């Protein structure tokens, strides 16, 4: 999932963006979780996702102060910051890049990353190894290896 961010991305809007795989932001973006300023806290995963992305100290700074983060400070939160006029093109380019990869490999990578991110290393390595073994049996892996050897772009089917 790709979040396209411009202007004000506050509260649950930022929480939704933090739940995405990629976040592309215009250079005018203002990100924030201002709930503390009205006697509340983020309630849709914002505290947890933000802390995992930027660290506990920075997350406290943003959440507890209700502080807005401008584009020049947002690189820890977003995949890229681009001029507003180039935002649609950047999103399209990322979609095209991802569409050239095996859909089954992307889905497996996402699942492994999300499942074991905050678990112990030995568990992450075990699940990664199992996923690796499963993917070696797919048609997409076979096609990828053959295409590499033949110096051509692979044609993945998701199988």
C-alpha positions in Angstrom: 0.0 0.0 0.0 1.3 3.4 -0.9 0.2 6.6 0.9 0.3 9.8 -1.2 0.7 12.7 1.3 0.4 16.4 0.7 -0.7 19.3 2.8 -1.9 18.5 6.3 -1.7 14.8 7.3 -2.7 14.9 10.9 -4.3 12.5 13.4 -5.9 9.4 12.0 -4.7 10.5 8.5 -1.1 10.1 9.6 -2.0 6.9 11.5 -3.4 5.4 8.2 -0.3 6.5 6.4 1.9 4.9 9.0 0.1 1.6 8.4 1.0 1.7 4.7 4.1 0.0 3.2 5.3 3.2 1.5 4.7 6.9 2.0 5.5 9.5 -0.7 5.2 13.1 0.5 5.0 16.4 -1.2 7.5 19.0 0.0 4.6 21.0 1.6 3.5 18.2 3.9 2.8 18.8 7.6 2.6 15.5 9.5 1.4 15.2 13.1 -0.5 13.5 15.8 -2.1 16.4 17.6 -4.4 14.4 19.9 -2.6 15.5 23.1 -3.6 19.1 22.4 -7.3 18.1 22.9 -6.8 15.7 25.8 -6.5 12.5 23.8 -3.9 10.2 22.4 -3.7 8.6 18.9 -6.0 5.6 18.9 -5.5 3.8 15.6 -1.9 2.5 16.1 -0.1 5.9 15.8 1.9 5.6 19.0 3.1 2.1 18.2 3.9 2.6 14.6 5.5 5.9 15.0 7.8 4.7 17.9 8.9 1.8 15.8 9.8 4.0 12.9 11.5 6.9 14.6 12.4 5.6 18.1 10.8 6.2 21.4 12.4 9.7 22.1 11.3 11.2 18.8 7.8 9.6 19.1 7.4 11.2 22.5 8.4 14.5 21.1 5.8 14.3 18.3 3.0 12.7 20.2 3.3 14.4 23.7 3.8 17.8 22.3 1.3 17.4 19.4 4.0 18.8 17.2 3.8 19.0 13.5 6.7 17.6 11.4 7.5 19.4 8.1 8.9 17.7 5.0 12.5 18.6 5.8 12.2 16.6 9.0 9.9 13.9 7.8 12.4 11.5 6.1 12.3 9.1 9.0 8.5 8.8 8.4 8.3 8.7 4.7 9.8 6.9 1.8 10.6 10.1 -0.1 9.8 13.8 -0.2 9.3 15.3 -3.7 8.1 18.7 -5.0 4.3 18.8 -5.0 4.1 18.9 -8.8 6.1 15.7 -9.0 4.1 13.7 -6.4 1.7 11.9 -8.8 4.7 11.0 -11.0 6.6 9.6 -8.0 3.7 7.5 -7.0 3.2 6.2 -10.5 7.0 5.4 -10.7 6.9 3.5 -7.5 3.8 1.5 -8.6 5.5 0.7 -11.9 8.7 -0.4 -10.1 6.8 -2.7 -7.7 4.7 -4.1 -10.6 7.9 -5.5 -12.2 8.5 -7.7 -9.2 7.0 -11.1 -8.3 3.7 -10.5 -6.6 4.1 -13.6 -4.5 7.6 -12.6 -3.4 6.4 -9.1 -2.5 3.5 -10.5 -0.5 5.8 -13.0 1.3 8.4 -10.3 2.1 5.7 -8.0 3.5 4.3 -10.8 5.6 7.7 -11.9 7.0 8.7 -8.3 7.8 5.4 -7.5 9.5 5.2 -10.7 11.4 8.6 -10.7 12.9 9.6 -7.1 13.1 9.4 -6.8 16.9 10.1 -10.4 17.7 13.4 -12.1 18.6 16.0 -12.4 15.9 16.1 -16.2 16.0 12.3 -16.4 15.3 12.7 -13.9 12.4 15.5 -15.9 10.9 13.5 -19.1 11.2 10.4 -17.6 9.5 12.5 -16.0 6.9 14.1 -19.3 6.1 10.8 -21.0 5.8 9.5 -18.3 3.5 12.7 -18.6 1.4 12.2 -22.3 1.0 8.6 -21.9 -0.1 9.4 -19.2 -2.7 12.1 -21.4 -4.2 9.3 -23.8 -5.3 7.3 -21.1 -7.2 7.1 -20.5 -10.9 8.0 -16.9 -10.3 11.3 -17.9 -8.8 12.0 -20.2 -11.7 11.1 -17.4 -14.1 13.2 -14.9 -12.3 16.3 -17.1 -12.4 15.8 -18.0 -16.1 15.2 -14.3 -17.0 18.4 -13.3 -15.1 20.4 -15.9 -17.0 18.9 -14.9 -20.3 19.4 -11.2 -19.5 15.8 -10.3 -20.0 13.0 -8.9 -17.8 11.1 -11.6 -16.0 7.4 -12.1 -16.6 5.9 -12.9 -13.2 2.5 -14.5 -12.8 2.3 -14.7 -9.0 2.4 -18.5 -9.0 
